[in-house]
Amino acid sequence: MKAMICAAFAPVEELRFGDFPAPVVGPGEVVIDVVAAGVNYPDVLIVQGKYQTKPPIPFVPGSEAAGHIVALGEGVEGFAIGDRVIAFTGSGAFAEQVRVPAAQVWPVPDGVDLEVAAGIAITYGTSYHALEDRAGLKPGETLLVLGAGGGVGLTAVELGKHMGARVIAAASNADKLALAKAQGADELIDYAQEDLRERVKALTDGKGVDVVYDPVGGAASIVGVRSLAWGGRHLVVGFAGGEIPAIPANLLLLKSAAAMGVLWGNSVRADPINQGANMRQILDWLTQGALRPVIDTRFALSEAVAALQHLETRKVKGKVLLTRSQAS
């Protein structure tokens, strides 16, 4: 089969498109014929060997996909050949076919476009797990979303609003903030032009926010912790800014606050029943039209290097996809 191949941990430019052995289904697994794959910032890190997990070399990158089941392993129940599904793959999605544990696969409802569904699992899964399972976000609470114009940030804005929170979106430019506004943000902060801490104070009458959703890291994380209200929760989602912050524990102490790690992929493996229920809820909301995923750019499968480079520019607004169809 054709696939994007990582032969060594190196810059994304070193990836090569070519022939790779087709997956063979094993017990408890399914093989999916890939229609489209979501492209995520961790994919950039994984191919460079800079992520928390390192697949054995050589490997096919790509953490999520949508398509049709073409093979069922021994013991797999609840699926049939031809089913439309999405999957959290971990790796392997940037290929014509991918093998996935059945517990990491979910049916796509009729009427939901598979290409759109390909970008649902990681971003919406991460944000719903963070807001619902980790933070216990309640209606009427105030949510500050850092990096609100990116893939996960936008979904946090949208889900936070849908869950009844007052959402403050913070991003680095006006275009990203306009997109966050369209996804439901109540207040906007351009932290390239404004003092993030002072704006949060002004918007909350000095009380601070109940929850900070933080995929950025670095100095912004420290400001986020300082901006928490009494009993606030700081969600550590990632470090897209490149720097892992040292969060001052005394700030958590003084605010009776909590810093909470959010690694959705590990949660899927550790608690597939709850995360499966979460994904079904997300897909149900998508079917109802309550969620409106934003697609930034579609690339052809063979253009995965360009797609990853596009993510590296930090200018992406919404989701980047690889498709088996012509790029658009």
C-alpha positions as CSV (number, residue, x, y, z in Angstrom):
1,M,0.0,0.0,0.0
2,K,1.0,3.7,-0.3
3,A,1.9,5.5,2.8
4,M,4.0,8.3,4.3
5,I,7.0,6.7,5.9
6,C,9.2,7.8,8.8
7,A,12.5,5.9,8.4
8,A,14.3,7.9,11.2
9,F,13.4,10.5,13.7
10,A,14.1,13.7,11.8
11,P,12.5,16.9,10.6
12,V,9.3,16.4,8.7
13,E,11.0,17.1,5.4
14,E,12.7,13.7,5.7
15,L,9.4,11.8,5.4
16,R,9.0,9.9,2.2
17,F,5.8,8.8,0.3
18,G,6.1,5.2,-0.9
19,D,5.2,1.5,-0.5
20,F,4.8,0.1,3.0
21,P,3.5,-3.3,4.1
22,A,-0.3,-3.5,4.3
23,P,-1.6,-4.1,7.8
24,V,-2.7,-7.6,8.8
25,V,-5.6,-7.8,11.2
26,G,-5.0,-9.4,14.6
27,P,-7.3,-10.4,17.5
28,G,-9.3,-7.6,18.8
29,E,-8.4,-5.3,15.9
30,V,-9.9,-3.9,12.7
31,V,-8.3,-2.8,9.5
32,I,-9.7,0.4,8.0
33,D,-9.5,1.6,4.4
34,V,-8.7,5.2,5.0
35,V,-10.8,8.0,3.4
36,A,-9.1,10.8,5.3
37,A,-6.8,11.4,8.2
38,G,-6.6,14.2,10.7
39,V,-3.2,16.0,11.0
40,N,-2.3,17.2,14.5
41,Y,0.6,19.1,16.1
42,P,1.8,16.0,18.0
43,D,2.4,14.3,14.6
44,V,5.0,17.0,14.0
45,L,6.7,16.1,17.3
46,I,6.4,12.3,16.9
47,V,8.2,12.1,13.6
48,Q,11.1,14.1,15.2
49,G,11.2,11.9,18.3
50,K,10.2,14.8,20.5
51,Y,6.8,13.4,21.8
52,Q,6.0,11.4,24.9
53,T,5.7,8.2,22.9
54,K,8.1,7.0,20.2
55,P,6.9,4.3,17.7
56,P,9.4,1.8,16.5
57,I,11.3,2.8,13.3
58,P,10.2,2.6,10.5
59,F,6.6,3.6,11.0
60,V,3.7,5.4,9.3
61,P,2.7,8.6,11.2
62,G,-0.8,9.8,11.7
63,S,-2.9,9.6,14.9
64,E,-6.5,9.6,13.6
65,A,-8.4,8.5,10.6
66,A,-11.9,7.9,9.1
67,G,-12.9,5.3,6.6
68,H,-14.5,1.9,6.1
69,I,-13.8,-1.3,7.9
70,V,-12.3,-4.0,5.5
71,A,-11.2,-6.6,8.0
72,L,-12.3,-7.8,11.5
73,G,-10.0,-9.6,13.9
74,E,-11.0,-12.5,16.2
75,G,-13.2,-11.4,19.0
76,V,-14.3,-8.1,17.6
77,E,-18.0,-7.5,18.2
78,G,-20.3,-4.6,17.2
79,F,-18.7,-3.9,13.9
80,A,-19.2,-5.3,10.3
81,I,-17.2,-5.1,7.1
82,G,-18.1,-1.8,5.3
83,D,-18.9,0.1,8.5
84,R,-18.1,3.9,8.4
85,V,-15.9,4.6,11.3
86,I,-13.4,7.0,12.9
87,A,-10.4,5.8,14.9
88,F,-7.7,7.0,17.2
89,T,-4.8,5.2,15.6
90,G,-1.8,6.5,17.6
91,S,0.2,6.1,14.4
92,G,-0.4,4.6,11.0
93,A,-3.1,6.9,9.7
94,F,-1.1,8.5,6.9
95,A,-1.7,5.5,4.7
96,E,-4.2,3.8,2.5
97,Q,-5.0,1.3,5.3
98,V,-4.5,1.2,9.0
99,R,-4.8,-1.4,11.7
100,V,-6.4,-0.3,15.0
101,P,-7.6,-1.9,18.3
102,A,-11.4,-2.1,18.1
103,A,-11.7,-0.2,21.4
104,Q,-10.3,2.8,19.7
105,V,-12.8,2.8,16.8
106,W,-16.3,4.4,16.8
107,P,-19.1,4.3,14.2
108,V,-19.9,7.4,12.2
109,P,-23.6,8.2,12.0
110,D,-25.3,8.5,8.7
111,G,-25.2,12.0,7.3
112,V,-21.8,12.8,8.8
113,D,-19.2,13.4,6.1
114,L,-16.2,11.0,6.6
115,E,-13.7,13.7,5.7
116,V,-15.1,16.0,8.4
117,A,-15.3,13.1,10.8
118,A,-11.6,12.3,10.3
119,G,-10.6,15.4,12.3
120,I,-13.0,14.9,15.2
121,A,-11.4,12.3,17.4
122,I,-8.4,13.9,18.9
123,T,-9.4,17.6,19.0
124,Y,-13.0,17.2,20.2
125,G,-12.1,14.0,22.2
126,T,-9.3,15.9,24.1
127,S,-11.4,19.0,24.8
128,Y,-14.5,17.1,26.0
129,H,-12.4,14.8,28.2
130,A,-10.6,17.9,29.6
131,L,-13.7,19.9,30.3
132,E,-16.1,17.2,31.4
133,D,-13.9,14.5,33.0
134,R,-11.0,16.4,34.3
135,A,-12.3,19.9,35.1
136,G,-16.0,19.1,35.7
137,L,-17.0,22.3,33.9
138,K,-20.4,23.6,35.1
139,P,-22.9,25.9,33.5
140,G,-22.3,29.4,34.5
141,E,-18.6,29.0,35.1
142,T,-16.0,31.0,33.3
143,L,-13.5,29.2,31.0
144,L,-10.3,30.8,29.6
145,V,-9.1,29.1,26.4
146,L,-5.4,29.8,25.5
147,G,-4.4,29.2,21.9
148,A,-8.1,29.5,21.0
149,G,-7.6,29.7,17.3
150,G,-5.8,26.3,17.0
151,G,-7.2,22.9,16.4
152,V,-7.9,21.9,20.0
153,G,-8.4,25.5,21.2
154,L,-11.3,26.0,18.9
155,T,-13.0,22.8,20.0
156,A,-12.6,23.9,23.6
157,V,-14.3,27.2,22.8
158,E,-17.2,25.5,21.0
159,L,-17.7,22.7,23.6
160,G,-17.3,25.1,26.6
161,K,-20.0,27.3,25.2
162,H,-22.2,24.3,24.4
163,M,-21.7,23.1,28.0
164,G,-23.0,26.4,29.4
165,A,-19.8,28.2,30.3
166,R,-18.9,31.9,29.7
167,V,-15.9,31.5,27.3
168,I,-13.0,33.9,27.1
169,A,-10.9,33.1,24.0
170,A,-7.2,34.2,24.0
171,A,-5.1,34.0,20.8
172,S,-2.3,35.7,19.0
173,N,-4.0,37.6,16.2
174,A,-7.3,39.1,15.2
175,D,-8.1,36.4,12.5
176,K,-7.9,33.6,15.0
177,L,-10.0,35.5,17.5
178,A,-12.7,36.2,14.9
179,L,-12.9,32.4,14.3
180,A,-13.2,31.8,18.0
181,K,-16.0,34.3,18.2
182,A,-17.8,32.5,15.4
183,Q,-17.4,29.3,17.4
184,G,-19.1,30.8,20.4
185,A,-16.6,32.8,22.4
186,D,-18.1,35.5,24.6
187,E,-15.0,37.6,25.2
188,L,-11.7,37.9,23.2
189,I,-8.2,38.7,24.2
190,D,-5.4,39.3,21.7
191,Y,-2.4,38.5,23.8
192,A,0.0,39.8,21.2
193,Q,-1.5,43.2,21.7
194,E,-3.0,43.1,25.2
195,D,-1.8,42.1,28.7
196,L,-3.4,38.8,29.2
197,R,-3.5,39.0,33.0
198,E,-4.9,42.5,33.2
199,R,-7.6,41.7,30.6
200,V,-8.7,38.6,32.5
201,K,-8.9,40.7,35.6
202,A,-11.0,43.3,33.9
203,L,-13.3,40.7,32.3
204,T,-13.9,38.9,35.6
205,D,-14.1,41.9,38.0
206,G,-10.9,40.7,39.5
207,K,-12.3,37.3,40.5
208,G,-10.4,35.2,37.9
209,V,-11.6,32.3,35.9
210,D,-12.8,28.9,37.0
211,V,-11.0,26.8,34.3
212,V,-8.0,27.5,32.1
213,Y,-7.7,25.3,29.0
214,D,-4.0,25.4,28.2
215,P,-2.5,23.8,25.0
216,V,0.2,26.5,24.8
217,G,2.6,26.1,27.7
218,G,5.5,28.5,28.4
219,A,4.9,31.9,30.0
220,A,1.2,31.8,29.1
221,S,0.7,28.9,31.5
222,I,2.0,30.9,34.4
223,V,-0.4,33.8,33.6
224,G,-3.2,31.2,33.3
225,V,-2.5,29.9,36.8
226,R,-2.3,33.4,38.2
227,S,-5.7,34.1,36.6
228,L,-7.5,31.3,38.3
229,A,-10.3,32.0,40.7
230,W,-10.6,30.3,44.1
231,G,-11.0,26.6,43.5
232,G,-10.0,27.0,39.9
233,R,-8.7,24.2,37.6
234,H,-5.8,24.6,35.2
235,L,-5.9,22.0,32.4
236,V,-2.4,21.1,31.0
237,V,-3.2,20.0,27.5
238,G,0.1,20.5,25.7
239,F,3.0,22.8,25.0
240,A,2.5,24.1,21.5
241,G,4.6,27.2,22.5
242,G,7.6,24.8,22.8
243,E,8.4,25.4,26.5
244,I,7.3,23.2,29.4
245,P,6.5,25.6,32.2
246,A,7.4,25.2,35.9
247,I,4.1,25.9,37.5
248,P,4.6,27.6,40.9
249,A,3.0,25.3,43.5
250,N,2.4,28.2,45.9
251,L,-0.1,29.7,43.5
252,L,-2.1,26.6,43.5
253,L,-1.9,26.5,47.3
254,L,-3.1,30.1,47.7
255,K,-6.1,29.7,45.4
256,S,-7.0,26.2,46.6
257,A,-6.6,25.4,42.9
258,A,-5.5,22.3,40.9
259,A,-3.3,21.7,37.8
260,M,-4.6,18.7,35.9
261,G,-2.9,16.8,33.1
262,V,-4.9,15.9,30.0
263,L,-3.6,13.2,27.7
264,W,-6.6,11.9,25.8
265,G,-4.9,9.1,24.0
266,N,-3.8,7.4,27.2
267,S,-7.3,7.9,28.6
268,V,-8.8,6.1,25.6
269,R,-6.5,3.1,26.4
270,A,-7.0,3.2,30.1
271,D,-10.8,3.8,30.2
272,P,-12.2,2.8,26.8
273,I,-15.8,2.6,28.1
274,N,-16.0,6.1,29.4
275,Q,-14.1,7.6,26.4
276,G,-16.3,5.6,24.0
277,A,-19.4,7.2,25.6
278,N,-17.7,10.6,25.3
279,M,-17.1,10.0,21.6
280,R,-20.6,8.9,21.0
281,Q,-21.9,12.1,22.7
282,I,-19.6,14.2,20.5
283,L,-20.8,12.4,17.3
284,D,-24.4,12.8,18.4
285,W,-23.9,16.6,18.9
286,L,-22.2,16.7,15.4
287,T,-25.2,14.9,13.9
288,Q,-27.6,17.3,15.5
289,G,-25.6,20.3,14.1
290,A,-24.7,21.5,17.6
291,L,-21.0,21.3,16.7
292,R,-19.5,22.9,13.5
293,P,-15.9,21.7,12.9
294,V,-13.7,24.2,11.2
295,I,-11.5,22.8,8.3
296,D,-8.4,24.9,7.6
297,T,-6.9,23.0,4.6
298,R,-7.2,19.7,2.9
299,F,-4.1,18.1,1.4
300,A,-3.7,14.9,-0.6
301,L,-2.2,11.9,1.2
302,S,1.0,12.2,-0.7
303,E,1.3,15.8,0.5
304,A,1.6,15.0,4.2
305,V,5.0,16.8,4.4
306,A,3.3,20.0,3.3
307,A,0.5,19.5,5.7
308,L,2.8,19.1,8.6
309,Q,4.9,22.1,7.5
310,H,1.6,24.1,7.4
311,L,1.0,23.2,11.1
312,E,4.6,24.3,11.9
313,T,3.8,27.8,10.7
314,R,1.5,28.3,13.7
315,K,-1.0,30.0,11.3
316,V,-3.5,27.1,11.1
317,K,-7.1,28.0,12.0
318,G,-9.0,24.9,12.6
319,K,-8.3,21.4,11.3
320,V,-5.8,20.1,8.7
321,L,-6.8,17.0,6.8
322,L,-5.1,14.5,4.5
323,T,-7.5,12.9,2.0
324,R,-7.4,10.2,-0.6
325,S,-9.1,12.6,-3.0
326,Q,-7.5,15.6,-4.7
327,A,-6.2,18.3,-2.4
328,S,-8.3,21.4,-2.1
